[in-house]
Amino acid sequence: MQLRKKILLREVVTSDENGTPCTPLTRVAALAVIRNPYAGTDLDEMGELYDFGAALGEYLSAEIHEVLDNPPVTYGKAAIVGTGGAAEHAAAVLHPRMGKPVRAEIGGGRSLMPSTAKVAGPGTTIDLPLGHKDEAWFFDYIDTMTVGIPDAPLADEIVVCLGMSDGTRIRARVGNGPPED
């Protein structure tokens, strides 16, 4: 895997949008800019990207876990594929093998890790979704971080994003549990 750079973003929120103090919430995102070996191709075999997902899951989750103030409660992943690639390249990095090492690092993860992806050029932002690591129906934990890198992805790159937080949205009050239909 050819890694051009890594960025670690740590956000600590100490008051709500009205300035009312709250229990601090720490969100952390790790972004890795990697070369896409399949850019400009139409190959169906993308095994190298599966391997990249596993390696990045291990590497990025350890980086995030180290700087969170408390144990991680939420997680999520995202990718921006450069314009020489395809959305399926993001799926190949994010889905088959990335989750297992993340779950091993944080000691849990019964819920599917929410994700999103798109094809775009340098400077594009993406909303990195976060959801409770063990209980998908805990609505108060559904959150996002908007992330991006000014000079990435280039046409033959992928920006891979992994995020975690140590709590609920600020002043979350929607509730938990499956919808009543």
Phi and psi in degrees as a GROMACS rama.xvg file:
@    title "Ramachandran Plot"
@    xaxis  label "Phi"
@    yaxis  label "Psi"
@TYPE xy
-98.2599  107.699  GLN-2
-97.476  119.921  LEU-3
-83.5892  -41.3894  ARG-4
-165.938  163.917  LYS-5
-132.789  141.075  LYS-6
-127.011  136.25  ILE-7
-117.893  120.178  LEU-8
-110.059  127.055  LEU-9
-123.862  120.925  ARG-10
-118.447  128.149  GLU-11
-119.561  119.318  VAL-12
-103.386  125.688  VAL-13
-118.233  -3.94752  THR-14
-150.755  159.8  SER-15
-79.362  -176.473  ASP-16
-63.6791  -16.233  GLU-17
-99.0179  2.03709  ASN-18
89.4711  4.35665  GLY-19
-75.9963  124.129  THR-20
-57.7469  148.136  PRO-21
-144.009  170.103  CYS-22
-60.3455  127.12  THR-23
-58.1111  140.867  PRO-24
-119.808  127.6  LEU-25
-109.919  125.607  THR-26
-115.718  137.77  ARG-27
-132.302  136.322  VAL-28
-126.919  136.497  ALA-29
-114.023  127.355  ALA-30
-119.013  131.988  LEU-31
-121.699  132.166  ALA-32
-101.019  114.154  VAL-33
-119.697  154.104  ILE-34
-73.5676  136.705  ARG-35
-94.5556  105.13  ASN-36
-68.4445  -10.1104  PRO-37
-105.455  2.98313  TYR-38
-58.8708  135.491  ALA-39
78.3175  7.99444  GLY-40
-118.361  166.548  THR-41
-122.714  33.4059  ASP-42
-70.5004  142.153  LEU-43
-85.1349  -24.8433  ASP-44
-83.5841  119.892  GLU-45
-130.231  31.292  MET-46
-55.2341  -32.0951  GLY-47
-62.5379  -35.6042  GLU-48
-70.6081  -32.4691  LEU-49
-59.4039  -45.7218  TYR-50
-62.6218  -40.6866  ASP-51
-60.2188  -41.7821  PHE-52
-59.4867  -44.5543  GLY-53
-63.4114  -45.7115  ALA-54
-64.627  -43.2184  ALA-55
-68.8271  -35.2375  LEU-56
-58.4851  -44.332  GLY-57
-68.0118  -49.8485  GLU-58
-65.452  -51.2218  TYR-59
-71.1662  -36.8986  LEU-60
-66.4128  -36.4521  SER-61
-65.056  -41.2062  ALA-62
-61.7379  -45.161  GLU-63
-67.0361  -49.2749  ILE-64
-55.061  -35.1708  HIS-65
-66.451  -30.2669  GLU-66
-106.479  -2.18656  VAL-67
-70.6803  144.691  LEU-68
-71.5654  -29.71  ASP-69
-137.626  171.983  ASN-70
-57.3365  144.428  PRO-71
-66.2562  138.602  PRO-72
-115.071  -31.5542  VAL-73
-120.519  161.584  THR-74
-154.11  163.361  TYR-75
-173.318  167.459  GLY-76
-145.548  157.074  LYS-77
-157.37  163.77  ALA-78
-151.093  144.177  ALA-79
-117.948  117.105  ILE-80
-94.2844  132.647  VAL-81
-61.2302  161.129  GLY-82
-66.3988  -9.91791  THR-83
-85.8328  -5.18452  GLY-84
-109.98  -165.479  GLY-85
-134.209  155.847  ALA-86
-56.0672  -31.4039  ALA-87
-64.473  -24.1137  GLU-88
-66.7689  -37.1515  HIS-89
-64.8559  -43.774  ALA-90
-60.2209  -37.6174  ALA-91
-66.8668  -32.3756  ALA-92
-78.4985  -44.1728  VAL-93
-80.2161  -35.6709  LEU-94
-98.097  -51.6952  HIS-95
-63.7129  -38.8582  PRO-96
-136.541  -0.596829  ARG-97
-72.7974  -35.4325  MET-98
-67.4913  -37.659  GLY-99
-57.8068  -49.6396  LYS-100
-68.0403  -28.5146  PRO-101
-65.9041  -47.4858  VAL-102
-61.3906  -39.0275  ARG-103
-62.8491  -40.5265  ALA-104
-66.3483  -41.4241  GLU-105
-95.1154  -5.8805  ILE-106
69.1085  54.4836  GLY-107
161.159  -162.975  GLY-108
113.259  52.3804  GLY-109
-72.9134  -27.6634  ARG-110
-81.7683  148.562  SER-111
-58.6787  142.51  LEU-112
-81.0273  118.892  MET-113
-63.2048  149.334  PRO-114
-150.3  163.521  SER-115
-154.122  158.987  THR-116
-156.408  158.433  ALA-117
-160.727  165.054  LYS-118
-104.752  127.874  VAL-119
-165.437  176.151  ALA-120
-100.026  -176.24  GLY-121
-55.8377  141.979  PRO-122
85.3811  -4.10266  GLY-123
-69.9238  138.446  THR-124
-98.2359  162.375  THR-125
-141.749  144.38  ILE-126
-85.8347  110.767  ASP-127
-82.7039  109.525  LEU-128
-76.1892  146.097  PRO-129
-126.292  138.933  LEU-130
-144.105  158.799  GLY-131
-57.7857  135.998  HIS-132
-70.5919  -22.9642  LYS-133
-119.5  -21.4102  ASP-134
-131.438  97.9956  GLU-135
-60.8314  -25.3499  ALA-136
-88.8758  8.6228  TRP-137
-83.5572  88.1051  PHE-138
-61.1756  -32.5175  PHE-139
-63.7033  -15.1544  ASP-140
-97.6849  -4.74356  TYR-141
-74.672  121.999  ILE-142
-152.854  177.528  ASP-143
-146.304  159.785  THR-144
-128.868  131.088  MET-145
-90.8815  123.549  THR-146
-133.729  159.061  VAL-147
-177.752  169.575  GLY-148
-131.782  126.364  ILE-149
-55.4897  -35.0688  PRO-150
-110.797  24.8858  ASP-151
-149.304  152.47  ALA-152
-87.3694  142.04  PRO-153
-71.8463  170.794  LEU-154
-55.8062  -32.0385  ALA-155
-106.273  30.8574  ASP-156
-128.041  166.859  GLU-157
-133.704  131.827  ILE-158
-95.0134  115.821  VAL-159
-103.835  128.876  VAL-160
-121.302  136.481  CYS-161
-130.762  134.459  LEU-162
-133.584  154.424  GLY-163
-149.97  157.325  MET-164
-140.182  167.153  SER-165
-108.61  19.7588  ASP-166
-173.182  -168.146  GLY-167
-82.1976  172.93  THR-168
-56.284  156.584  ARG-169
-64.8441  128.443  ILE-170
54.0602  37.2727  ARG-171
-61.888  136.751  ALA-172
-151.311  18.7826  ARG-173
-75.4921  -38.9896  VAL-174
114.261  -174.454  GLY-175
-133.941  161.231  ASN-176
108.831  158.195  GLY-177
-67.0178  152.312  PRO-178
-64.4594  149.277  PRO-179
-96.3602  106.275  GLU-180
